[in-house]
């Protein structure tokens, strides 16, 4: 019983680590100007097209 519980915890920890690794890789490719949204918010709240990444939200 204890052995199965330890395996379950180990598998959960590995899955958590891999998930965080993948999320970190995705976030590393975001445009720094618009924060990955493809637009930036103006002073009045309007959404303006990001010319730096051409609206894709990804860094070049």
C-alpha positions as CSV (number, residue, x, y, z in Angstrom):
1,X,0.0,0.0,0.0
2,X,2.7,2.4,0.9
3,X,4.7,1.5,-2.1
4,X,1.8,2.3,-4.4
5,X,1.3,5.6,-2.7
6,X,5.0,6.6,-3.2
7,X,4.7,5.7,-6.9
8,X,1.6,7.8,-7.2
9,X,3.4,10.8,-5.5
10,X,6.5,10.3,-7.7
11,X,4.4,10.2,-10.9
12,X,2.5,13.3,-9.9
13,X,5.7,15.2,-9.1
14,X,7.2,14.3,-12.5
15,X,4.0,15.3,-14.3
16,X,3.9,18.6,-12.4
17,X,7.6,19.3,-13.3
18,X,7.0,18.5,-17.0
19,X,3.9,20.7,-17.1
20,X,5.8,23.6,-15.6
21,X,8.7,23.1,-18.0
22,X,6.3,23.2,-21.0
23,X,4.5,26.3,-19.7
24,X,7.9,28.0,-19.3
25,X,8.9,27.3,-22.8
26,X,5.7,28.7,-24.2
27,X,5.9,31.9,-22.1
28,X,9.5,32.4,-23.2
29,X,8.4,33.1,-26.8
30,X,6.0,35.9,-26.0
31,X,6.3,39.4,-27.4
32,X,7.7,41.7,-24.8
33,X,5.9,44.7,-26.1
34,X,2.3,43.4,-25.9
35,X,2.9,40.6,-23.4
36,X,1.8,37.9,-25.9
37,X,-1.7,39.3,-26.6
38,X,-1.1,40.7,-30.1
39,X,-2.4,44.1,-29.0
40,X,-1.7,46.6,-26.4
41,X,-4.2,48.7,-24.4
42,X,-4.2,52.4,-25.0
43,X,-4.8,55.1,-22.5
44,X,-8.6,54.9,-23.0
45,X,-8.8,51.1,-22.8
46,X,-9.0,50.6,-26.6
47,X,-7.0,47.7,-28.0
48,X,-4.3,48.7,-30.4
49,X,-2.7,46.4,-32.9
50,X,0.9,45.4,-31.9
51,X,3.2,46.3,-34.8
52,X,6.3,44.8,-33.1
53,X,5.0,41.2,-33.4
54,X,2.5,41.9,-36.2
55,X,-0.4,40.8,-34.0
56,X,0.8,37.3,-33.4
57,X,1.9,37.7,-29.8
58,X,5.2,35.9,-30.5
59,X,8.6,37.3,-30.4
60,X,10.6,37.5,-33.6
